[in-house]
Amino acid sequence: MKGKTVPVSVFEIFDTETEASIKLKLQTLEVFQEGLDVYYAKKFRVAQQIFENILQINPEDKVAMLYFKRARKYRMYGVPEEWQGVESLTEK
């Protein structure tokens, strides 16, 4: 979250989601967790593919898109030496 200097957990709230969106996210939940696991293990090619597969099922999944883009960026440009999966945000 912008302005924080220590890592914070972020949760996705479904209250504003449609029933169809919730159903798709629950359908891809286990695969999404697998994508996170390989992402944090710095296996960005695999992570990128997993998140791309999720987006084929649910193109509106903004969190999957976020991780897809991050995995692609890190696969292409590498990660800082001290990287632990935490992103520093400078804007909302």
C-alpha positions as CSV (number, residue, x, y, z in Angstrom):
1,M,0.0,0.0,0.0
2,K,1.3,3.4,-0.9
3,G,3.1,5.2,2.0
4,K,3.8,2.0,4.0
5,T,7.4,1.3,4.8
6,V,6.9,-2.3,6.1
7,P,5.1,-5.1,4.2
8,V,1.4,-5.4,4.7
9,S,-1.0,-8.1,3.6
10,V,-3.6,-7.2,1.1
11,F,-6.8,-9.1,0.8
12,E,-9.3,-9.2,-2.1
13,I,-12.9,-8.5,-0.9
14,F,-15.7,-10.0,-3.0
15,D,-18.5,-7.7,-1.7
16,T,-18.6,-5.6,-4.9
17,E,-18.1,-8.6,-7.3
18,T,-20.9,-10.1,-9.3
19,E,-22.0,-13.7,-8.7
20,A,-20.4,-14.7,-12.0
21,S,-17.1,-13.0,-11.1
22,I,-17.0,-14.7,-7.6
23,K,-17.7,-18.1,-9.2
24,L,-14.8,-17.7,-11.7
25,K,-12.4,-16.6,-8.9
26,L,-13.4,-19.5,-6.7
27,Q,-13.0,-21.8,-9.7
28,T,-9.4,-20.6,-10.3
29,L,-8.4,-20.2,-6.6
30,E,-6.2,-23.3,-6.3
31,V,-4.4,-22.5,-9.6
32,F,-4.0,-18.9,-8.5
33,Q,-2.3,-20.1,-5.2
34,E,0.0,-22.3,-7.3
35,G,0.8,-19.2,-9.4
36,L,1.7,-17.3,-6.2
37,D,3.8,-20.1,-4.9
38,V,6.0,-20.3,-8.1
39,Y,6.0,-16.5,-8.3
40,Y,7.5,-16.2,-4.9
41,A,10.0,-19.0,-5.7
42,K,11.2,-16.7,-8.6
43,K,9.9,-19.1,-11.3
44,F,8.5,-16.3,-13.3
45,R,8.1,-18.1,-16.6
46,V,5.9,-20.7,-15.0
47,A,4.0,-18.0,-12.9
48,Q,3.4,-15.9,-16.0
49,Q,1.9,-18.9,-17.8
50,I,-0.3,-19.8,-14.8
51,F,-1.7,-16.3,-14.5
52,E,-2.2,-16.2,-18.3
53,N,-4.2,-19.4,-18.0
54,I,-6.4,-17.8,-15.3
55,L,-6.9,-14.8,-17.5
56,Q,-8.1,-17.0,-20.3
57,I,-10.8,-18.2,-17.9
58,N,-11.5,-14.9,-16.3
59,P,-10.2,-11.9,-18.3
60,E,-11.6,-9.5,-15.7
61,D,-9.4,-10.8,-12.9
62,K,-7.4,-7.7,-12.0
63,V,-5.2,-9.5,-9.4
64,A,-4.2,-12.2,-11.9
65,M,-3.4,-9.5,-14.4
66,L,-1.2,-7.7,-11.9
67,Y,0.8,-10.8,-11.1
68,F,1.0,-11.7,-14.8
69,K,2.5,-8.3,-15.6
70,R,4.9,-8.5,-12.6
71,A,6.0,-12.1,-13.5
72,R,6.6,-10.9,-17.1
73,K,8.6,-7.9,-16.0
74,Y,10.8,-9.9,-13.6
75,R,11.3,-12.6,-16.2
76,M,12.5,-10.0,-18.7
77,Y,14.5,-7.7,-16.4
78,G,15.4,-9.8,-13.4
79,V,14.8,-8.9,-9.8
80,P,16.8,-6.9,-7.3
81,E,19.2,-8.9,-5.3
82,E,17.2,-8.3,-2.0
83,W,13.8,-9.1,-3.6
84,Q,11.5,-11.0,-1.4
85,G,8.3,-10.5,-3.4
86,V,7.4,-7.2,-1.8
87,E,6.5,-4.3,-4.1
88,S,7.2,-0.7,-3.2
89,L,4.4,1.4,-4.5
90,T,4.9,5.1,-5.1
91,E,1.4,5.8,-6.5
92,K,-2.2,4.5,-6.1
